[in-house]
Amino acid sequence: MPDELRSALEVLKRKGIILYPTDTVWGIGCDATDEAAVDRIYAIKKRPDKKSMIILVDHQDRLYQYMDQVPEMALNLIRITDKPLTIIYPGARNIAQNLFGDDGSLGIRVVRDPFCKSLIEKLEKPIVSTSANFSGMPWPANFGSIDPEIVNAMDYVVAGRRHETVTGRPSGIIKIGLNGEVQVIRE
């Protein structure tokens, strides 16, 4: 296992917070089952805890561990989309309660980024993914645009890919109901 992956994994296992590149923008993350670590992210971002965050999983089969039901439409969208897509599902479970929306929903993205996939696979748990910015501020298109206060608040900062601009924008977000109703949240 590469050193970068091992170091990030060790921090996550110790309930720490990491700053890492994703398939969209640089993200702040932690073990998505650890409420105390999730609370730390809310505090770092100066974000109200009523505004939920998303999680990343490494494969669509993992959705069944965290959702009461996975709508067939969601699986079809995951298979056909060529851009990163976060889907908000109803009836989340087995995740830190402070990640759920008021209605019990949860946003999940099946990540394609090789580093993220490996990290989640080795952790055997999903990770939180929220943009590396203060709440209400623009998301960072690259590592250099992340506020130093955020960087300094991390337990670990991934060293690789700091000179890359990932996609430079967050994923699209849609909300899917159990009966197939769809609401576009962010294109």
ZADREN-603225 format. One record per residue: residue in three letters; x, y, z of N, C-alpha, C, O, CB in turn. Coordinates in steps of 0.1 Angstrom, whole numbers, padded with zeros to 4 digits, always signed. Each point is the difference from the previous one (the first is absolute). Glycine has a CB too. Layout:
! residues N
AlaXYZXYZXYZXYZXYZ
...
//
This chain:
! residues 187
Met+0009-0012+0000-0009+0012+0000+0009+0012+0000+0009+0001+0008-0028-0013+0004
Pro+0016+0022-0021+0009+0012+0000-0001+0008+0013-0010-0001+0007+0006+0003-0032
Asp+0015+0005+0029+0001+0007+0012-0011+0010+0002-0006+0001+0011+0030-0004-0012
Glu-0028+0010-0010-0010+0010+0001-0013-0006+0005-0007+0006+0008+0018+0008-0026
Leu-0015-0025+0012-0012-0007+0003+0000-0005+0014-0009+0001+0008+0006-0007-0032
Arg+0015+0000+0028+0001-0006+0013-0001+0011+0011-0007-0002+0010+0022-0016-0019
Ser-0009+0030+0007-0001+0011+0009-0014+0005+0002-0004+0002+0011+0028+0004-0017
Ala-0031-0004-0005-0014+0005+0001-0008-0010+0007-0009+0004+0008+0012+0009-0030
Leu-0002-0026+0019-0007-0010+0006+0002-0001+0015-0010-0001+0008+0011-0012-0029
Glu+0011+0014+0025+0003+0000+0015-0007+0011+0007-0005-0002+0011+0027-0008-0016
Val-0022+0022-0001-0006+0012+0006-0015-0003+0001-0006+0003+0010+0023+0013-0019
Leu-0024-0021-0001-0014-0003+0000-0003-0010+0010-0010+0001+0007+0008+0005-0031
Lys+0010-0016+0026-0003-0011+0010+0002+0006+0014-0006-0006+0009+0014-0011-0025
Arg+0000+0028+0018+0001+0006+0013-0010+0011+0002+0002+0008+0009+0023-0014-0009
Lys-0035+0006-0008-0011+0010+0001+0004+0014-0004-0005+0010+0005-0004-0024+0013
Gly+0019+0015-0027+0005+0013-0004-0007+0005-0012-0009-0006-0006+0031+0000+0015
Ile-0017+0018-0013-0006+0008-0011+0011+0001-0011+0011+0004+0003-0028+0009+0012
Ile+0013-0015-0028+0010+0001-0010-0004+0010-0011-0012+0003-0001+0019-0027+0005
Leu+0002+0030-0011-0002+0008-0012+0005-0008-0011+0012-0004+0000-0010+0027+0013
Tyr-0010-0025-0023+0004-0009-0011-0007+0003-0013-0010+0007-0001+0013-0025+0018
Pro+0004+0014-0029-0006+0003-0013-0011-0011-0003+0002-0011+0004+0020+0022-0012
Thr-0032-0006+0002-0011-0010-0004-0001+0001-0015+0008+0006-0007-0020-0003+0029
Asp+0001-0009-0027-0003+0001-0015-0007+0013-0003-0003+0002-0012+0002-0027+0011
Thr+0000+0034+0010-0006+0013-0003+0009+0011+0006+0008+0005-0008-0031-0015+0009
Val+0022+0014+0011+0008+0010+0006+0008-0006+0012-0003-0011+0004-0013+0029-0011
Trp+0025-0010+0013+0006-0005+0012-0010-0001+0011-0009+0009+0002+0031+0002-0009
Gly-0021-0021+0015-0010-0003+0010+0005-0001+0014+0012-0003+0002-0025-0008-0019
Ile+0005+0013+0027+0003-0002+0014-0008-0013+0003-0012-0001-0003+0015+0026+0010
Gly+0004-0035-0001-0007-0012+0003+0004-0007+0013+0010+0004+0007-0010-0007-0031
Cys-0009-0006+0028+0002-0009+0012-0007-0012-0002-0008-0002-0010+0011+0022+0025
Asp-0002-0029-0006-0008-0013+0000-0015+0005+0002-0003+0006+0010+0022-0020+0000
Ala-0027+0010-0020-0014+0005+0000-0009-0007+0011-0012+0003+0001+0015+0001-0025
Thr+0003-0013+0032-0007-0007+0011+0003+0007+0013-0006-0004+0010+0005-0018-0023
Asp+0010+0031+0013+0005+0006+0013-0006+0014+0002+0004+0010-0006+0017-0023+0004
Glu-0031+0014+0011-0007+0013+0002+0009+0011+0005-0001+0011-0003-0019-0024+0008
Ala+0030+0009+0004+0009+0011+0006+0008+0006-0011+0003+0012-0001-0003-0024+0023
Ala+0005+0003-0031+0008+0005-0012-0008+0009-0009+0005+0010-0005+0010-0031+0007
Val-0027+0017-0004-0010+0008-0009-0002+0013+0007+0000+0011-0007-0011-0032-0002
Asp+0009+0022+0022-0002+0012+0007+0012+0009-0002-0001+0012-0001-0013-0023+0018
Arg+0026+0006-0016+0012+0008-0002+0000+0006-0014+0005+0012-0002+0008-0027+0017
Ile-0017+0008-0025-0001+0006-0014-0009+0011+0000+0003+0011-0006+0002-0033-0004
Tyr-0017+0021+0016-0010+0011+0000+0007+0012+0007-0002+0011-0005-0017-0027+0006
Ala+0026+0014+0010+0007+0011+0007+0011+0006-0009+0001+0013-0001-0006-0024+0023
Ile+0013+0003-0028+0011+0006-0009-0006+0008-0011+0005+0011-0003+0009-0031+0008
Lys-0025+0015-0011-0006+0007-0012-0009+0012+0005-0004+0008-0008+0005-0029-0005
Lys-0003+0022+0026-0009+0010+0005-0014-0001-0006-0006+0010-0005+0025+0006+0009
Arg-0023-0029-0005-0013-0003-0007-0010-0005+0010+0003-0008+0009+0010+0001-0029
Pro-0025+0012+0018-0011-0005+0009-0002-0015-0001+0000-0005-0011-0011+0027+0009
Asp+0010-0029+0013-0002-0014-0001-0013-0005-0005-0002-0012-0001+0018+0011+0020
Lys-0025+0010-0022-0013-0004-0006+0002-0001-0015-0009-0005-0007-0003+0017+0025
Lys+0023-0007-0024+0003-0002-0014+0008-0012-0002+0012+0000+0003-0013+0025-0007
Ser-0005-0036-0001+0007-0013-0001+0012+0001-0010+0001+0008-0008-0023-0019+0014
Met+0030+0001-0004+0012-0002-0009-0002-0013-0007-0008-0009+0004+0023+0023+0011
Ile-0007-0017-0026-0001-0012-0008+0010-0010+0005+0010+0004+0007-0019+0009-0027
Ile+0008-0025+0016+0010-0010+0002+0004-0007-0013-0008+0001-0010-0001-0005+0033
Leu+0020-0002-0024+0006-0007-0011+0000-0014+0003+0004-0004+0011+0009+0024-0018
Val-0017-0028-0003+0002-0015+0001+0008-0004-0012+0001+0007-0010-0023-0011+0023
Asp+0029-0008-0012+0008-0005-0011-0006-0007-0011+0005-0002-0010+0012+0001+0027
His-0029-0004-0014-0007-0008-0010-0015+0000+0003-0005+0001+0011+0025-0016-0014
Gln-0028+0014-0008-0015+0001+0002-0006-0011+0009-0010+0002+0006+0009+0009-0028
Asp+0008-0022+0023-0005-0011+0009+0000+0005+0014-0008-0006+0008+0016-0011-0024
Arg+0000+0026+0020+0001+0005+0014-0013+0008+0004-0003+0002+0011+0028-0002-0013
Leu-0032+0005-0008-0012+0008+0003-0009-0008+0008-0007+0006+0009+0009+0006-0030
Tyr-0003-0025+0020-0009-0008+0007+0003-0001+0015-0009-0003+0008+0005-0010-0029
Gln+0016+0016+0025+0004+0000+0014-0005+0013+0007-0002+0000+0012+0022-0014-0018
Tyr-0023+0024-0002-0003+0013+0006-0014+0006-0003-0004+0010+0004+0028-0006-0005
Met-0031-0012-0008-0014+0005-0003-0010-0011+0002+0003-0012-0001+0007+0026-0016
Asp-0022-0010+0021-0011-0010+0002-0004-0006-0013-0002-0012-0001-0006+0024+0021
Gln+0007-0004-0030-0003-0004-0014+0008+0008-0010+0003+0012+0002-0026-0019+0005
Val+0028+0001-0017+0007+0007-0011-0009+0000-0012-0001-0011-0006+0024+0005+0016
Pro-0028+0017-0014-0009+0000-0012+0008-0004-0013+0012+0003-0002-0025+0015+0013
Glu+0007-0026-0019+0006-0005-0012+0005+0011-0009+0010-0001-0007-0025-0019+0008
Met+0007+0031-0001+0004+0012-0008+0014+0005+0004+0008+0004-0009-0032+0002+0006
Ala+0027-0007+0016+0013+0005+0005+0011-0009-0006+0010+0005-0004-0021+0004+0025
Leu+0009-0022-0021+0010-0009-0005+0003+0003-0015+0011-0001-0005-0018-0016+0022
Asn-0004+0019-0024+0001+0003-0014+0008+0013-0003+0008+0001-0009-0030-0013+0005
Leu+0019+0022+0012+0007+0013-0001+0015-0001+0003+0008+0005-0007-0029+0007+0013
Ile+0024-0020+0004+0014-0002+0004+0007-0007-0012+0012+0004-0003-0018-0006+0027
Arg+0000-0007-0030+0006-0008-0011+0002+0009-0013+0011-0001-0006-0021-0020+0015
Ile+0001+0030-0012+0001+0007-0012+0006+0014+0000+0004+0005-0010-0024-0018+0004
Thr+0021+0019+0018+0005+0013+0001+0015+0001-0003+0008-0009+0004-0026+0014+0013
Asp+0022+0005-0024+0014+0002-0003+0007+0010+0009+0012+0003-0001-0016-0010-0022
Lys-0004+0014+0031+0005+0010+0009-0003-0004+0015-0009-0008+0002+0005+0026-0020
Pro+0012-0013+0027-0003-0003+0014-0014+0004+0004-0005+0011-0002+0029-0008+0008
Leu-0032-0012+0000-0014+0002+0004-0002-0004+0014+0002-0012+0004-0009+0009-0028
Thr+0002+0012+0032-0004-0004+0014-0015-0001+0000-0008+0008-0006+0027+0005+0016
Ile-0024-0024-0004-0014-0003+0000-0005+0000+0015+0007-0006+0008-0006-0008-0030
Ile-0011+0021+0024-0006+0001+0014-0011-0011+0000-0009+0000-0007+0014+0025+0010
Tyr-0003-0034+0007-0009-0012+0001-0008+0002+0013+0004+0006+0010+0012-0021-0022
Pro-0028+0010+0012-0008-0001+0012+0004-0012+0009+0005-0009-0005-0024+0020-0007
Gly+0017-0009+0025+0001-0012+0009+0015-0004+0002+0003-0012-0001-0025+0005-0006
Ala+0030+0016+0011+0014-0004+0003+0002-0007+0013-0009+0001+0009+0016+0019-0022
Arg+0003-0028+0014+0003-0008+0013+0015-0003+0001+0007+0001-0010-0030-0011+0010
Asn+0027+0006+0011+0014-0004+0003+0011+0011-0003+0011-0004-0003-0019-0019-0003
Ile+0004+0035+0008+0009+0012-0003-0002+0009+0012-0010-0001+0007+0008-0001-0032
Ala+0012+0010+0028-0001+0010+0011-0013+0008-0002-0003+0005-0011+0028-0003+0013
Gln-0033-0002+0008-0014+0007+0000+0001+0015-0004-0009+0005-0006+0002-0021+0023
Asn+0018+0022-0014+0001+0014-0003+0003+0003-0015+0003+0011-0004+0005-0007+0027
Leu-0008-0014-0031+0002+0001-0015-0014+0000-0007-0001+0004-0011+0024-0015+0013
Phe-0033+0006+0005-0013-0002-0006-0007+0014-0002+0002+0009+0008-0004-0032+0002
Gly-0006+0024-0021-0008+0011-0002-0012-0001+0010-0002-0010+0007+0008+0012-0031
Asp-0013+0009+0026-0011+0000+0010-0011-0011-0003-0006-0004+0009+0010+0029-0007
Asp-0005-0029-0015-0009-0010-0004+0006-0014+0000-0006-0009-0005-0005+0026-0009
Gly+0023-0018+0020+0006-0014+0000+0008-0003-0012+0004-0012-0002-0022+0005+0018
Ser+0019+0016-0026+0007-0003-0012+0015+0002+0001+0005+0006+0010-0026+0001-0022
Leu+0028-0012+0002+0014+0001+0000+0005+0001-0015-0004-0008-0008+0006-0005+0030
Gly+0008+0022-0024+0006+0001-0013+0012-0009-0001+0009+0001+0009-0017+0023-0011
Ile+0009-0032-0009+0011-0009-0001+0005+0001-0015-0008+0000-0009-0002-0016+0027
Arg+0023+0016-0019+0006-0001-0014+0008-0013-0001+0009-0002+0009-0009+0028-0011
Val-0001-0033-0008+0009-0011-0003+0011+0006-0007-0001+0004-0012-0017-0022+0010
Val+0030+0018+0009+0011+0007-0005+0008-0008-0010+0000-0012+0000+0001+0024+0022
Arg+0005-0005-0032+0008-0006-0010+0015+0003+0002+0008-0008-0006-0027+0009-0010
Asp+0022+0009+0023+0014+0003+0002+0008-0012+0007-0005-0005+0010-0002+0030-0008
Pro+0018-0029-0009+0007-0012+0006+0005+0002+0014-0001-0010+0008+0008+0005-0031
Phe-0002+0016+0027+0004+0002+0014-0011-0001+0009+0001-0008+0010+0017+0023-0018
Cys-0029-0009+0005-0012-0001+0009-0006-0014+0001-0003-0005+0011-0002+0029-0017
Lys+0004-0030-0006-0005-0014+0000+0009-0009+0009-0005-0008+0008-0004+0011-0031
Ser+0022-0002+0022+0009-0008+0008-0001+0003+0015+0000-0009+0008+0016+0008-0028
Leu-0017+0014+0023-0001+0004+0014-0013-0006+0006+0000-0005+0011+0013+0026-0016
Ile-0024-0020-0002-0013-0005+0005+0001-0015+0001-0005-0006+0010-0008+0025-0020
Glu+0018-0026+0000+0001-0014+0000+0008-0005+0012-0003-0010+0007+0002+0010-0032
Lys+0013+0006+0028+0008-0004+0011-0006+0003+0013+0002-0007+0010+0018+0011-0024
Leu-0027+0008+0015-0007+0003+0013-0012-0009+0003-0003-0002+0011+0011+0026-0015
Glu-0014-0029-0007-0012-0008+0000-0011+0007+0006-0010-0005+0006+0024-0014-0003
Lys-0014+0033-0005-0011+0008+0004-0001+0012-0010+0011+0003-0006-0008-0010+0031
Pro-0014+0014-0026+0000+0012-0008+0007+0011+0007+0002+0000+0012-0024-0008-0022
Ile+0025+0018+0002+0006+0012+0006-0008+0012-0004-0007+0001-0010+0030-0011+0009
Val-0023+0020+0010-0006+0013-0002+0007+0007-0011+0012-0001-0001-0020+0002+0025
Ser+0001+0006-0033+0006+0009-0010-0007+0013+0000-0012+0000-0004+0019-0020-0010
Thr-0001+0030+0018-0005+0014+0000+0011+0009-0005+0011-0002+0003-0028-0003+0016
Ser+0013+0014-0027+0010+0009-0006+0009+0007+0010-0005+0003+0011-0010+0000-0031
Ala+0027-0001+0017+0010+0006+0009-0001+0015+0001+0009+0007-0004+0006-0027+0000
Asn-0026+0025+0009-0002+0014+0001-0009+0003+0012-0006-0009+0006+0008+0012-0031
Phe-0002+0009+0029-0010+0004+0011-0014+0001-0006-0001+0003-0012+0020+0010+0024
Ser-0028-0016-0004-0014+0000-0004-0004+0013-0006+0003+0011+0005-0009-0027+0012
Gly+0000+0016-0029-0004+0012-0007+0010+0006-0009-0003+0009-0007-0011-0005+0026
Met+0026-0009-0018+0011+0005-0009+0001-0008-0012-0005-0012-0001+0018+0021+0021
Pro-0006-0004-0031+0001-0009-0012+0009-0012+0002+0009+0000+0009-0011+0021-0022
Trp-0001-0032+0006+0007-0012+0002+0014+0002-0007+0001+0008-0009-0022-0022+0010
Pro+0031+0007+0004+0014+0001-0006+0001-0008-0013-0003-0012+0000+0012+0016+0023
Ala-0005+0002-0034+0002-0007-0012+0014-0008+0000+0001-0009-0008-0015+0027-0004
Asn+0023-0014+0021+0012-0007+0001+0006+0002+0015-0006+0008+0007+0011-0004-0032
Phe+0005-0011+0028+0006+0000+0013+0004+0014+0004-0002+0004+0012+0010-0027-0015
Gly-0002+0031-0006+0005+0013+0003-0011+0010+0004+0003+0010+0006+0015-0015-0021
Ser-0030+0002+0012-0011+0010+0004-0007-0004+0013-0010+0006+0004+0007-0002-0028
Ile+0008-0014+0031-0005-0004+0013+0005+0010+0011+0012+0002+0000-0014-0027-0007
Asp-0006+0030+0015+0004+0009+0011+0010-0007+0009-0003-0011+0005-0020+0023-0006
Pro+0034-0006+0004+0010-0006+0009-0006-0004+0014+0005-0009+0006+0012+0023-0018
Glu-0027-0007+0017-0006-0003+0013-0006-0014-0001+0000-0008+0009-0005+0032-0005
Ile-0001-0028-0016-0006-0013-0001+0012-0010-0001-0001-0011+0006-0019+0020-0018
Val+0030-0006+0004+0011-0010-0001+0006-0002+0013+0003-0012+0004+0002+0020-0027
Asn-0003+0002+0032+0006-0002+0013-0009-0007+0010+0005-0005+0010+0008+0026-0015
Ala-0026-0022+0002-0009-0007+0009+0000-0015-0002-0006-0007+0008-0008+0028-0007
Met+0020-0026-0012+0000-0014-0003+0010-0008+0008+0010+0005+0005-0017+0002-0028
Asp+0003-0020+0025+0009-0009+0006+0010-0006-0010+0011-0004+0003-0029-0002+0014
Tyr+0014+0006-0030+0008-0004-0011-0004+0006-0013-0012+0002-0003+0016-0024+0015
Val+0006+0026-0020-0002+0007-0013+0007-0009-0010+0012-0002+0001-0015+0026+0009
Val-0005-0029-0020+0006-0008-0010+0010+0008-0008-0003+0012-0004-0018-0026+0003
Ala+0033+0009-0001+0010+0008-0007-0001+0000-0015+0003+0009-0007+0012-0014+0026
Gly-0019-0007-0024-0001-0002-0015-0011+0009-0006-0010+0003+0006+0019-0026-0003
Arg-0007+0026-0015-0010+0006-0009-0003+0015+0004-0010+0005-0004+0001-0027+0000
Arg+0018+0028+0012-0003+0014+0004+0001+0010-0011-0006+0011+0001+0015-0017+0021
His-0003+0002-0033+0002+0009-0012-0011-0002-0010-0001+0007-0010+0026-0006+0014
Glu-0034-0011-0002-0010-0003-0009-0013+0008+0003-0002+0004+0011+0011-0027-0014
Thr-0016+0026-0008-0014+0005+0002-0008-0012-0004+0000-0005-0011+0005+0030+0006
Val-0013-0030+0015-0008-0012-0003-0010+0004-0010+0004+0005-0010+0000-0015+0033
Thr-0017+0009-0021-0010+0005-0009-0002+0015+0002-0004+0007-0009-0007-0029+0008
Gly+0015+0027+0013-0002+0014+0003-0014+0004+0005-0003+0011+0003+0021-0007-0019
Arg-0027-0014+0016-0013+0003+0005-0006-0013+0007+0003-0011-0003-0006+0029-0015
Pro-0006-0015+0027-0007-0012+0007-0008-0008-0009-0003+0004-0011+0003+0009+0032
Ser-0004-0025-0016-0008-0009-0008-0014+0006-0002-0005+0009+0008+0018-0028+0001
Gly-0020+0014-0019-0015+0002-0001-0006-0007+0012+0005-0010+0005-0004+0012-0031
Ile-0013+0003+0030-0008-0006+0011-0014-0002-0005-0006+0010-0004+0021+0000+0022
Ile-0020-0022-0016-0014-0002-0002-0006-0008+0012+0007-0007+0007-0004+0007-0032
Lys-0016+0002+0027-0007-0007+0011-0010-0010-0007-0008+0005-0008+0011+0015+0025
Ile-0002-0032-0013-0009-0010-0006-0009-0006+0012+0005-0004+0010+0012-0002-0028
Gly-0030+0006+0015-0009-0006+0009-0002-0015-0003+0004-0005-0011-0016+0027+0014
Leu+0006-0029+0006-0002-0015-0002-0009-0003-0011+0000-0011-0006+0003+0008+0030
Asn-0012+0012-0028-0009-0002-0011+0005+0006-0013-0008+0001-0010-0011-0001+0026
Gly+0032+0003-0017+0006+0005-0012-0001+0015-0002+0005+0004-0011-0011-0026+0002
Glu+0001+0029+0018-0001+0015-0002+0015+0005+0001+0007-0004+0009-0031+0006+0001
Val+0027+0008-0018+0013+0006-0001+0000+0015+0002-0009+0006-0006+0016-0025-0009
Gln+0002+0024+0023+0001+0014+0002+0015+0004-0003+0009-0006+0007-0029+0007+0010
Val+0023+0008-0026+0013+0004-0002+0004+0011+0010-0007+0010+0001+0005-0015-0026
Ile+0012+0003+0033+0004+0009+0010+0011+0009-0006+0000+0012+0002-0006-0028+0017
Arg+0016+0010-0026+0011+0008-0005+0005-0007-0013+0002-0012+0000+0005+0020+0023
Glu-0007-0001-0034+0005-0006-0013+0015+0000-0001+0005-0005-0010-0026+0013-0001
//
